């Protein structure tokens, strides 16, 4: 099964206070009932989280997709 997911990233080197502020604002937005309801109406599972959780998810997904590509002998042209 393949799942699609969305995330917000900041450029490397963005200061920790800026990342924390952006993370807080995004999580607050996702917690707004109207926002959450609209996203769920579109069939999305709404999840917030921390920058650390996103980094771990990104690493895990990259490893999983790399393994799939290698098993299928998919190469970049």
PyMOL Python script that loads the backbone (N, CA, C, O; Angstrom):
from pymol import cmd

cmd.read_pdbstr("""\
ATOM      1  N   UNK A   1       0.838  -1.175   0.000  1.00  0.00           N
ATOM      2  CA  UNK A   1       0.000   0.000   0.000  1.00  0.00           C
ATOM      3  C   UNK A   1       0.887   1.244   0.000  1.00  0.00           C
ATOM      4  O   UNK A   1       1.893   1.302   0.706  1.00  0.00           O
ATOM      5  N   UNK A   2       0.512   2.203  -0.776  1.00  0.00           N
ATOM      6  CA  UNK A   2       1.228   3.468  -0.834  1.00  0.00           C
ATOM      7  C   UNK A   2       0.331   4.541  -0.242  1.00  0.00           C
ATOM      8  O   UNK A   2      -0.851   4.634  -0.575  1.00  0.00           O
ATOM      9  N   UNK A   3       0.897   5.336   0.627  1.00  0.00           N
ATOM     10  CA  UNK A   3       0.152   6.437   1.228  1.00  0.00           C
ATOM     11  C   UNK A   3       0.793   7.745   0.808  1.00  0.00           C
ATOM     12  O   UNK A   3       2.014   7.845   0.686  1.00  0.00           O
ATOM     13  N   UNK A   4      -0.029   8.728   0.592  1.00  0.00           N
ATOM     14  CA  UNK A   4       0.484  10.076   0.355  1.00  0.00           C
ATOM     15  C   UNK A   4       0.408  10.867   1.649  1.00  0.00           C
ATOM     16  O   UNK A   4      -0.500  10.672   2.458  1.00  0.00           O
ATOM     17  N   UNK A   5       1.345  11.737   1.831  1.00  0.00           N
ATOM     18  CA  UNK A   5       1.284  12.596   3.010  1.00  0.00           C
ATOM     19  C   UNK A   5       1.950  13.919   2.697  1.00  0.00           C
ATOM     20  O   UNK A   5       2.779  14.016   1.793  1.00  0.00           O
ATOM     21  N   UNK A   6       1.582  14.922   3.445  1.00  0.00           N
ATOM     22  CA  UNK A   6       2.090  16.271   3.250  1.00  0.00           C
ATOM     23  C   UNK A   6       2.775  16.724   4.524  1.00  0.00           C
ATOM     24  O   UNK A   6       2.414  16.321   5.630  1.00  0.00           O
ATOM     25  N   UNK A   7       3.770  17.569   4.339  1.00  0.00           N
ATOM     26  CA  UNK A   7       4.481  18.137   5.487  1.00  0.00           C
ATOM     27  C   UNK A   7       5.007  19.506   5.084  1.00  0.00           C
ATOM     28  O   UNK A   7       5.133  19.814   3.899  1.00  0.00           O
ATOM     29  N   UNK A   8       5.303  20.301   6.063  1.00  0.00           N
ATOM     30  CA  UNK A   8       5.934  21.590   5.824  1.00  0.00           C
ATOM     31  C   UNK A   8       7.387  21.500   6.270  1.00  0.00           C
ATOM     32  O   UNK A   8       7.686  21.022   7.364  1.00  0.00           O
ATOM     33  N   UNK A   9       8.271  21.961   5.418  1.00  0.00           N
ATOM     34  CA  UNK A   9       9.696  21.960   5.715  1.00  0.00           C
ATOM     35  C   UNK A   9      10.218  23.387   5.637  1.00  0.00           C
ATOM     36  O   UNK A   9       9.688  24.214   4.895  1.00  0.00           O
ATOM     37  N   UNK A  10      11.243  23.662   6.396  1.00  0.00           N
ATOM     38  CA  UNK A  10      11.931  24.953   6.349  1.00  0.00           C
ATOM     39  C   UNK A  10      13.341  24.705   5.817  1.00  0.00           C
ATOM     40  O   UNK A  10      13.849  23.588   5.905  1.00  0.00           O
ATOM     41  N   UNK A  11      13.967  25.728   5.273  1.00  0.00           N
ATOM     42  CA  UNK A  11      15.324  25.548   4.766  1.00  0.00           C
ATOM     43  C   UNK A  11      16.290  25.105   5.875  1.00  0.00           C
ATOM     44  O   UNK A  11      16.133  25.472   7.040  1.00  0.00           O
ATOM     45  N   UNK A  12      17.276  24.320   5.487  1.00  0.00           N
ATOM     46  CA  UNK A  12      18.318  23.924   6.445  1.00  0.00           C
ATOM     47  C   UNK A  12      18.905  25.177   7.079  1.00  0.00           C
ATOM     48  O   UNK A  12      19.096  26.198   6.418  1.00  0.00           O
ATOM     49  N   UNK A  13      19.183  25.079   8.353  1.00  0.00           N
ATOM     50  CA  UNK A  13      19.779  26.213   9.050  1.00  0.00           C
ATOM     51  C   UNK A  13      18.769  27.182   9.634  1.00  0.00           C
ATOM     52  O   UNK A  13      19.158  28.151  10.286  1.00  0.00           O
ATOM     53  N   UNK A  14      17.472  26.945   9.415  1.00  0.00           N
ATOM     54  CA  UNK A  14      16.461  27.812  10.024  1.00  0.00           C
ATOM     55  C   UNK A  14      16.598  27.695  11.539  1.00  0.00           C
ATOM     56  O   UNK A  14      16.721  26.593  12.073  1.00  0.00           O
ATOM     57  N   UNK A  15      16.577  28.806  12.211  1.00  0.00           N
ATOM     58  CA  UNK A  15      16.811  28.791  13.655  1.00  0.00           C
ATOM     59  C   UNK A  15      15.723  28.012  14.395  1.00  0.00           C
ATOM     60  O   UNK A  15      14.570  27.958  13.966  1.00  0.00           O
ATOM     61  N   UNK A  16      16.117  27.419  15.504  1.00  0.00           N
ATOM     62  CA  UNK A  16      15.192  26.626  16.319  1.00  0.00           C
ATOM     63  C   UNK A  16      13.978  27.437  16.773  1.00  0.00           C
ATOM     64  O   UNK A  16      12.865  26.911  16.744  1.00  0.00           O
ATOM     65  N   UNK A  17      14.145  28.701  17.193  1.00  0.00           N
ATOM     66  CA  UNK A  17      12.952  29.461  17.586  1.00  0.00           C
ATOM     67  C   UNK A  17      11.968  29.668  16.433  1.00  0.00           C
ATOM     68  O   UNK A  17      10.756  29.651  16.649  1.00  0.00           O
ATOM     69  N   UNK A  18      12.463  29.859  15.234  1.00  0.00           N
ATOM     70  CA  UNK A  18      11.582  30.037  14.072  1.00  0.00           C
ATOM     71  C   UNK A  18      10.864  28.726  13.771  1.00  0.00           C
ATOM     72  O   UNK A  18       9.659  28.723  13.519  1.00  0.00           O
ATOM     73  N   UNK A  19      11.592  27.621  13.794  1.00  0.00           N
ATOM     74  CA  UNK A  19      10.974  26.310  13.562  1.00  0.00           C
ATOM     75  C   UNK A  19       9.906  26.042  14.621  1.00  0.00           C
ATOM     76  O   UNK A  19       8.816  25.568  14.300  1.00  0.00           O
ATOM     77  N   UNK A  20      10.215  26.339  15.866  1.00  0.00           N
ATOM     78  CA  UNK A  20       9.250  26.112  16.949  1.00  0.00           C
ATOM     79  C   UNK A  20       8.000  26.964  16.761  1.00  0.00           C
ATOM     80  O   UNK A  20       6.886  26.494  16.989  1.00  0.00           O
ATOM     81  N   UNK A  21       8.179  28.198  16.351  1.00  0.00           N
ATOM     82  CA  UNK A  21       7.032  29.097  16.134  1.00  0.00           C
ATOM     83  C   UNK A  21       6.164  28.597  14.989  1.00  0.00           C
ATOM     84  O   UNK A  21       4.941  28.533  15.113  1.00  0.00           O
ATOM     85  N   UNK A  22       6.797  28.242  13.870  1.00  0.00           N
ATOM     86  CA  UNK A  22       6.051  27.717  12.727  1.00  0.00           C
ATOM     87  C   UNK A  22       5.302  26.439  13.107  1.00  0.00           C
ATOM     88  O   UNK A  22       4.143  26.251  12.737  1.00  0.00           O
ATOM     89  N   UNK A  23       5.981  25.569  13.846  1.00  0.00           N
ATOM     90  CA  UNK A  23       5.365  24.312  14.265  1.00  0.00           C
ATOM     91  C   UNK A  23       4.148  24.590  15.143  1.00  0.00           C
ATOM     92  O   UNK A  23       3.104  23.961  14.969  1.00  0.00           O
ATOM     93  N   UNK A  24       4.271  25.510  16.071  1.00  0.00           N
ATOM     94  CA  UNK A  24       3.150  25.841  16.953  1.00  0.00           C
ATOM     95  C   UNK A  24       1.973  26.400  16.158  1.00  0.00           C
ATOM     96  O   UNK A  24       0.823  26.047  16.418  1.00  0.00           O
ATOM     97  N   UNK A  25       2.258  27.270  15.192  1.00  0.00           N
ATOM     98  CA  UNK A  25       1.190  27.859  14.385  1.00  0.00           C
ATOM     99  C   UNK A  25       0.489  26.811  13.525  1.00  0.00           C
ATOM    100  O   UNK A  25      -0.737  26.816  13.418  1.00  0.00           O
ATOM    101  N   UNK A  26       1.250  25.923  12.920  1.00  0.00           N
ATOM    102  CA  UNK A  26       0.650  24.874  12.089  1.00  0.00           C
ATOM    103  C   UNK A  26      -0.183  23.938  12.941  1.00  0.00           C
ATOM    104  O   UNK A  26      -1.310  23.606  12.572  1.00  0.00           O
ATOM    105  N   UNK A  27       0.349  23.508  14.071  1.00  0.00           N
ATOM    106  CA  UNK A  27      -0.414  22.613  14.945  1.00  0.00           C
ATOM    107  C   UNK A  27      -1.684  23.283  15.454  1.00  0.00           C
ATOM    108  O   UNK A  27      -2.724  22.635  15.565  1.00  0.00           O
ATOM    109  N   UNK A  28      -1.608  24.569  15.763  1.00  0.00           N
ATOM    110  CA  UNK A  28      -2.803  25.292  16.213  1.00  0.00           C
ATOM    111  C   UNK A  28      -3.831  25.363  15.089  1.00  0.00           C
ATOM    112  O   UNK A  28      -5.028  25.201  15.325  1.00  0.00           O
ATOM    113  N   UNK A  29      -3.365  25.603  13.878  1.00  0.00           N
ATOM    114  CA  UNK A  29      -4.277  25.653  12.735  1.00  0.00           C
ATOM    115  C   UNK A  29      -4.954  24.309  12.509  1.00  0.00           C
ATOM    116  O   UNK A  29      -6.157  24.244  12.257  1.00  0.00           O
ATOM    117  N   UNK A  30      -4.175  23.238  12.601  1.00  0.00           N
ATOM    118  CA  UNK A  30      -4.748  21.901  12.404  1.00  0.00           C
ATOM    119  C   UNK A  30      -5.738  21.533  13.498  1.00  0.00           C
ATOM    120  O   UNK A  30      -6.597  20.676  13.291  1.00  0.00           O
ATOM    121  N   UNK A  31      -5.633  22.163  14.647  1.00  0.00           N
ATOM    122  CA  UNK A  31      -6.546  21.890  15.756  1.00  0.00           C
ATOM    123  C   UNK A  31      -7.843  22.692  15.659  1.00  0.00           C
ATOM    124  O   UNK A  31      -8.807  22.401  16.367  1.00  0.00           O
ATOM    125  N   UNK A  32      -7.870  23.701  14.782  1.00  0.00           N
ATOM    126  CA  UNK A  32      -9.090  24.496  14.611  1.00  0.00           C
ATOM    127  C   UNK A  32     -10.199  23.598  14.069  1.00  0.00           C
ATOM    128  O   UNK A  32     -10.002  22.914  13.065  1.00  0.00           O
ATOM    129  N   UNK A  33     -11.349  23.589  14.713  1.00  0.00           N
ATOM    130  CA  UNK A  33     -12.427  22.705  14.276  1.00  0.00           C
ATOM    131  C   UNK A  33     -12.814  22.859  12.798  1.00  0.00           C
ATOM    132  O   UNK A  33     -13.041  21.860  12.116  1.00  0.00           O
ATOM    133  N   UNK A  34     -12.888  24.076  12.307  1.00  0.00           N
ATOM    134  CA  UNK A  34     -13.290  24.282  10.909  1.00  0.00           C
ATOM    135  C   UNK A  34     -12.232  23.754   9.954  1.00  0.00           C
ATOM    136  O   UNK A  34     -12.559  23.145   8.935  1.00  0.00           O
ATOM    137  N   UNK A  35     -10.976  23.984  10.275  1.00  0.00           N
ATOM    138  CA  UNK A  35      -9.885  23.494   9.427  1.00  0.00           C
ATOM    139  C   UNK A  35      -9.874  21.977   9.422  1.00  0.00           C
ATOM    140  O   UNK A  35      -9.816  21.341   8.370  1.00  0.00           O
ATOM    141  N   UNK A  36      -9.929  21.414  10.608  1.00  0.00           N
ATOM    142  CA  UNK A  36      -9.915  19.955  10.742  1.00  0.00           C
ATOM    143  C   UNK A  36     -11.094  19.333  10.001  1.00  0.00           C
ATOM    144  O   UNK A  36     -10.923  18.344   9.287  1.00  0.00           O
ATOM    145  N   UNK A  37     -12.277  19.896  10.161  1.00  0.00           N
ATOM    146  CA  UNK A  37     -13.474  19.356   9.508  1.00  0.00           C
ATOM    147  C   UNK A  37     -13.330  19.398   7.992  1.00  0.00           C
ATOM    148  O   UNK A  37     -13.686  18.437   7.309  1.00  0.00           O
ATOM    149  N   UNK A  38     -12.816  20.491   7.465  1.00  0.00           N
ATOM    150  CA  UNK A  38     -12.664  20.596   6.013  1.00  0.00           C
ATOM    151  C   UNK A  38     -11.639  19.602   5.488  1.00  0.00           C
ATOM    152  O   UNK A  38     -11.867  18.965   4.460  1.00  0.00           O
ATOM    153  N   UNK A  39     -10.536  19.463   6.167  1.00  0.00           N
ATOM    154  CA  UNK A  39      -9.522  18.498   5.726  1.00  0.00           C
ATOM    155  C   UNK A  39     -10.057  17.073   5.804  1.00  0.00           C
ATOM    156  O   UNK A  39      -9.815  16.268   4.904  1.00  0.00           O
ATOM    157  N   UNK A  40     -10.770  16.762   6.859  1.00  0.00           N
ATOM    158  CA  UNK A  40     -11.361  15.429   6.995  1.00  0.00           C
ATOM    159  C   UNK A  40     -12.442  15.206   5.941  1.00  0.00           C
ATOM    160  O   UNK A  40     -12.603  14.090   5.448  1.00  0.00           O
ATOM    161  N   UNK A  41     -13.187  16.259   5.590  1.00  0.00           N
ATOM    162  CA  UNK A  41     -14.203  16.151   4.543  1.00  0.00           C
ATOM    163  C   UNK A  41     -13.545  15.756   3.220  1.00  0.00           C
ATOM    164  O   UNK A  41     -14.151  15.071   2.396  1.00  0.00           O
ATOM    165  N   UNK A  42     -12.312  16.192   3.028  1.00  0.00           N
ATOM    166  CA  UNK A  42     -11.569  15.871   1.814  1.00  0.00           C
ATOM    167  C   UNK A  42     -10.897  14.500   1.894  1.00  0.00           C
ATOM    168  O   UNK A  42     -10.181  14.097   0.978  1.00  0.00           O
ATOM    169  N   UNK A  43     -11.134  13.796   2.988  1.00  0.00           N
ATOM    170  CA  UNK A  43     -10.611  12.445   3.128  1.00  0.00           C
ATOM    171  C   UNK A  43      -9.229  12.364   3.736  1.00  0.00           C
ATOM    172  O   UNK A  43      -8.578  11.321   3.661  1.00  0.00           O
ATOM    173  N   UNK A  44      -8.772  13.446   4.336  1.00  0.00           N
ATOM    174  CA  UNK A  44      -7.441  13.460   4.928  1.00  0.00           C
ATOM    175  C   UNK A  44      -7.497  13.087   6.401  1.00  0.00           C
ATOM    176  O   UNK A  44      -8.458  13.407   7.100  1.00  0.00           O
ATOM    177  N   UNK A  45      -6.463  12.414   6.858  1.00  0.00           N
ATOM    178  CA  UNK A  45      -6.288  12.153   8.280  1.00  0.00           C
ATOM    179  C   UNK A  45      -5.395  13.264   8.799  1.00  0.00           C
ATOM    180  O   UNK A  45      -4.237  13.372   8.397  1.00  0.00           O
ATOM    181  N   UNK A  46      -5.919  14.081   9.677  1.00  0.00           N
ATOM    182  CA  UNK A  46      -5.203  15.259  10.152  1.00  0.00           C
ATOM    183  C   UNK A  46      -4.287  14.870  11.301  1.00  0.00           C
ATOM    184  O   UNK A  46      -4.722  14.300  12.302  1.00  0.00           O
ATOM    185  N   UNK A  47      -3.021  15.187  11.137  1.00  0.00           N
ATOM    186  CA  UNK A  47      -2.033  14.894  12.171  1.00  0.00           C
ATOM    187  C   UNK A  47      -1.086  16.085  12.282  1.00  0.00           C
ATOM    188  O   UNK A  47      -0.608  16.604  11.274  1.00  0.00           O
ATOM    189  N   UNK A  48      -0.835  16.490  13.452  1.00  0.00           N
ATOM    190  CA  UNK A  48       0.211  17.464  13.696  1.00  0.00           C
ATOM    191  C   UNK A  48       1.402  16.715  14.249  1.00  0.00           C
ATOM    192  O   UNK A  48       1.488  15.493  14.129  1.00  0.00           O
ATOM    193  N   UNK A  49       2.300  17.431  14.843  1.00  0.00           N
ATOM    194  CA  UNK A  49       3.429  16.762  15.462  1.00  0.00           C
ATOM    195  C   UNK A  49       4.583  17.711  15.672  1.00  0.00           C
ATOM    196  O   UNK A  49       4.464  18.926  15.514  1.00  0.00           O
ATOM    197  N   UNK A  50       5.687  17.127  16.028  1.00  0.00           N
ATOM    198  CA  UNK A  50       6.897  17.906  16.299  1.00  0.00           C
ATOM    199  C   UNK A  50       7.855  17.806  15.116  1.00  0.00           C
ATOM    200  O   UNK A  50       7.730  16.903  14.289  1.00  0.00           O
ATOM    201  N   UNK A  51       8.808  18.726  15.034  1.00  0.00           N
ATOM    202  CA  UNK A  51       9.836  18.620  13.998  1.00  0.00           C
ATOM    203  C   UNK A  51      10.609  17.297  14.096  1.00  0.00           C
ATOM    204  O   UNK A  51      10.998  16.718  13.081  1.00  0.00           O
ATOM    205  N   UNK A  52      10.823  16.835  15.315  1.00  0.00           N
ATOM    206  CA  UNK A  52      11.553  15.585  15.509  1.00  0.00           C
ATOM    207  C   UNK A  52      10.761  14.393  14.974  1.00  0.00           C
ATOM    208  O   UNK A  52      11.331  13.479  14.377  1.00  0.00           O
ATOM    209  N   UNK A  53       9.446  14.408  15.191  1.00  0.00           N
ATOM    210  CA  UNK A  53       8.603  13.327  14.662  1.00  0.00           C
ATOM    211  C   UNK A  53       8.598  13.334  13.140  1.00  0.00           C
ATOM    212  O   UNK A  53       8.634  12.276  12.511  1.00  0.00           O
ATOM    213  N   UNK A  54       8.554  14.527  12.546  1.00  0.00           N
ATOM    214  CA  UNK A  54       8.595  14.624  11.089  1.00  0.00           C
ATOM    215  C   UNK A  54       9.930  14.126  10.548  1.00  0.00           C
ATOM    216  O   UNK A  54       9.965  13.424   9.537  1.00  0.00           O
ATOM    217  N   UNK A  55      11.017  14.477  11.203  1.00  0.00           N
ATOM    218  CA  UNK A  55      12.336  14.009  10.764  1.00  0.00           C
ATOM    219  C   UNK A  55      12.411  12.487  10.814  1.00  0.00           C
ATOM    220  O   UNK A  55      12.936  11.860   9.894  1.00  0.00           O
ATOM    221  N   UNK A  56      11.893  11.895  11.876  1.00  0.00           N
ATOM    222  CA  UNK A  56      11.904  10.432  11.997  1.00  0.00           C
ATOM    223  C   UNK A  56      11.028   9.793  10.922  1.00  0.00           C
ATOM    224  O   UNK A  56      11.422   8.795  10.319  1.00  0.00           O
ATOM    225  N   UNK A  57       9.850  10.357  10.676  1.00  0.00           N
ATOM    226  CA  UNK A  57       8.966   9.838   9.634  1.00  0.00           C
ATOM    227  C   UNK A  57       9.630   9.945   8.266  1.00  0.00           C
ATOM    228  O   UNK A  57       9.569   9.010   7.468  1.00  0.00           O
ATOM    229  N   UNK A  58      10.257  11.072   8.000  1.00  0.00           N
ATOM    230  CA  UNK A  58      10.930  11.271   6.714  1.00  0.00           C
ATOM    231  C   UNK A  58      12.041  10.251   6.511  1.00  0.00           C
ATOM    232  O   UNK A  58      12.165   9.673   5.431  1.00  0.00           O
ATOM    233  N   UNK A  59      12.847  10.026   7.543  1.00  0.00           N
ATOM    234  CA  UNK A  59      13.928   9.027   7.440  1.00  0.00           C
ATOM    235  C   UNK A  59      13.367   7.620   7.197  1.00  0.00           C
ATOM    236  O   UNK A  59      13.887   6.872   6.370  1.00  0.00           O
ATOM    237  N   UNK A  60      12.310   7.274   7.922  1.00  0.00           N
ATOM    238  CA  UNK A  60      11.714   5.950   7.774  1.00  0.00           C
ATOM    239  C   UNK A  60      11.115   5.765   6.384  1.00  0.00           C
ATOM    240  O   UNK A  60      11.283   4.709   5.774  1.00  0.00           O
ATOM    241  N   UNK A  61      10.423   6.776   5.882  1.00  0.00           N
ATOM    242  CA  UNK A  61       9.822   6.689   4.551  1.00  0.00           C
ATOM    243  C   UNK A  61      10.895   6.590   3.467  1.00  0.00           C
ATOM    244  O   UNK A  61      10.760   5.815   2.521  1.00  0.00           O
ATOM    245  N   UNK A  62      11.943   7.367   3.608  1.00  0.00           N
ATOM    246  CA  UNK A  62      13.034   7.310   2.634  1.00  0.00           C
ATOM    247  C   UNK A  62      13.661   5.919   2.607  1.00  0.00           C
ATOM    248  O   UNK A  62      13.924   5.376   1.534  1.00  0.00           O
ATOM    249  N   UNK A  63      13.898   5.351   3.765  1.00  0.00           N
ATOM    250  CA  UNK A  63      14.482   4.011   3.836  1.00  0.00           C
ATOM    251  C   UNK A  63      13.545   2.981   3.211  1.00  0.00           C
ATOM    252  O   UNK A  63      13.989   2.098   2.477  1.00  0.00           O
ATOM    253  N   UNK A  64      12.250   3.094   3.503  1.00  0.00           N
ATOM    254  CA  UNK A  64      11.268   2.153   2.960  1.00  0.00           C
ATOM    255  C   UNK A  64      11.201   2.259   1.433  1.00  0.00           C
ATOM    256  O   UNK A  64      11.209   1.245   0.737  1.00  0.00           O
ATOM    257  N   UNK A  65      11.137   3.483   0.921  1.00  0.00           N
ATOM    258  CA  UNK A  65      11.047   3.668  -0.523  1.00  0.00           C
ATOM    259  C   UNK A  65      12.338   3.259  -1.226  1.00  0.00           C
ATOM    260  O   UNK A  65      12.301   2.740  -2.342  1.00  0.00           O
ATOM    261  N   UNK A  66      13.476   3.491  -0.580  1.00  0.00           N
ATOM    262  CA  UNK A  66      14.760   3.056  -1.144  1.00  0.00           C
ATOM    263  C   UNK A  66      14.783   1.531  -1.278  1.00  0.00           C
ATOM    264  O   UNK A  66      15.216   0.997  -2.299  1.00  0.00           O
ATOM    265  N   UNK A  67      14.315   0.840  -0.240  1.00  0.00           N
ATOM    266  CA  UNK A  67      14.283  -0.620  -0.262  1.00  0.00           C
ATOM    267  C   UNK A  67      13.370  -1.130  -1.382  1.00  0.00           C
ATOM    268  O   UNK A  67      13.716  -2.077  -2.088  1.00  0.00           O
ATOM    269  N   UNK A  68      12.218  -0.504  -1.535  1.00  0.00           N
ATOM    270  CA  UNK A  68      11.289  -0.898  -2.595  1.00  0.00           C
ATOM    271  C   UNK A  68      11.924  -0.679  -3.968  1.00  0.00           C
ATOM    272  O   UNK A  68      11.845  -1.551  -4.834  1.00  0.00           O
ATOM    273  N   UNK A  69      12.548   0.473  -4.168  1.00  0.00           N
ATOM    274  CA  UNK A  69      13.170   0.775  -5.459  1.00  0.00           C
ATOM    275  C   UNK A  69      14.306  -0.197  -5.759  1.00  0.00           C
ATOM    276  O   UNK A  69      14.449  -0.652  -6.894  1.00  0.00           O
ATOM    277  N   UNK A  70      15.106  -0.515  -4.760  1.00  0.00           N
ATOM    278  CA  UNK A  70      16.202  -1.454  -4.971  1.00  0.00           C
ATOM    279  C   UNK A  70      15.678  -2.851  -5.281  1.00  0.00           C
ATOM    280  O   UNK A  70      16.216  -3.524  -6.161  1.00  0.00           O
ATOM    281  N   UNK A  71      14.654  -3.293  -4.587  1.00  0.00           N
ATOM    282  CA  UNK A  71      14.085  -4.617  -4.838  1.00  0.00           C
ATOM    283  C   UNK A  71      13.497  -4.710  -6.239  1.00  0.00           C
ATOM    284  O   UNK A  71      13.546  -5.764  -6.873  1.00  0.00           O
ATOM    285  N   UNK A  72      12.933  -3.587  -6.722  1.00  0.00           N
ATOM    286  CA  UNK A  72      12.334  -3.571  -8.060  1.00  0.00           C
ATOM    287  C   UNK A  72      13.361  -3.181  -9.130  1.00  0.00           C
ATOM    288  O   UNK A  72      13.037  -3.091 -10.315  1.00  0.00           O
ATOM    289  N   UNK A  73      14.601  -2.951  -8.692  1.00  0.00           N
ATOM    290  CA  UNK A  73      15.684  -2.530  -9.601  1.00  0.00           C
ATOM    291  C   UNK A  73      15.328  -1.256 -10.379  1.00  0.00           C
ATOM    292  O   UNK A  73      15.598  -1.130 -11.574  1.00  0.00           O
ATOM    293  N   UNK A  74      14.727  -0.343  -9.669  1.00  0.00           N
ATOM    294  CA  UNK A  74      14.377   0.956 -10.249  1.00  0.00           C
ATOM    295  C   UNK A  74      15.581   1.865 -10.090  1.00  0.00           C
ATOM    296  O   UNK A  74      16.140   1.972  -8.999  1.00  0.00           O
ATOM    297  N   UNK A  75      15.978   2.510 -11.152  1.00  0.00           N
ATOM    298  CA  UNK A  75      17.104   3.443 -11.100  1.00  0.00           C
ATOM    299  C   UNK A  75      16.691   4.794 -11.673  1.00  0.00           C
ATOM    300  O   UNK A  75      15.756   4.891 -12.468  1.00  0.00           O
ATOM    301  N   UNK A  76      17.396   5.813 -11.260  1.00  0.00           N
ATOM    302  CA  UNK A  76      17.153   7.154 -11.815  1.00  0.00           C
ATOM    303  C   UNK A  76      17.878   7.261 -13.142  1.00  0.00           C
ATOM    304  O   UNK A  76      19.023   6.829 -13.273  1.00  0.00           O
ATOM    305  N   UNK A  77      17.217   7.827 -14.104  1.00  0.00           N
ATOM    306  CA  UNK A  77      17.833   8.026 -15.419  1.00  0.00           C
ATOM    307  C   UNK A  77      18.490   9.381 -15.498  1.00  0.00           C
ATOM    308  O   UNK A  77      19.063   9.730 -16.530  1.00  0.00           O
TER     309      UNK A  77
END
""", "prot")
cmd.dss("prot")
cmd.show_as("cartoon", "prot")
cmd.util.cbc("prot")
cmd.orient("prot")
